[in-house]
Amino acid sequence: MEEYQDHSLGGRVFQTIREDILNGKYKENEELRENTLGKELGVSRTPVREALRQLELEGLVSIIPNRGAYVTGISHKDIWDIYKIRSLLEGLCARWAAEHIKEAQLEELEETIFLSEYQMKKESGFNLEQVASLDTRFHAILYEASDSRILSHVLTDFHNYVQAARKSSIVSEDRARKSIREHRQILRAIRDRDPDMAEQLANEHIMHVMENLKKQGY
């Protein structure tokens, strides 16, 4: 039991530091000090050290002997590479979802789109964080509906890697509305059990995100 708790603690430390790097809390080339991170997270240096080693394997951190650990982060080229790969894999995911999705998952997708549309109707203006969160939820349900553990894992990681870029892509109200409409079209194709159309629409959705990022100067 003690071994499991240590592993669980290390996993939480890893996920926390990883998310902080991906959401921009720690900037590129910033030093990550074990003592400082340990105090912030309320843990000893050991799980922090292990987390940094794991992050180095992911390419998010660079550990320089006798100097320390530094943030590598996700470069602009990494982001564009991820979106190009996603444009293909998201299509495959939607295709498989059209073939394997369960009724409960269809209802979850419908609810997510409904909540997104509700956000856009608010007189006070849409909340970027909530719209981004609902966007993440839509894709997460879609990944699960593909019935492929491997594809879901890969796409979830890619989705997490580009957190900052995703928020930038829906910063305008016009793009946010278009994105939600594209989600509804994808859902309609999946509900109709039309894998060809679902794949095409999902591919186009990611391409539109990339086009919008270019307009934002990303």
Helices and strands as residue ranges (DSSP letters): H 2-22, E 31-32, H 34-41, H 45-58, E 61-64, E 68-71, H 76-100, H 103-121, H 128-145, H 149-161, H 163-169, H 173-191, H 195-215
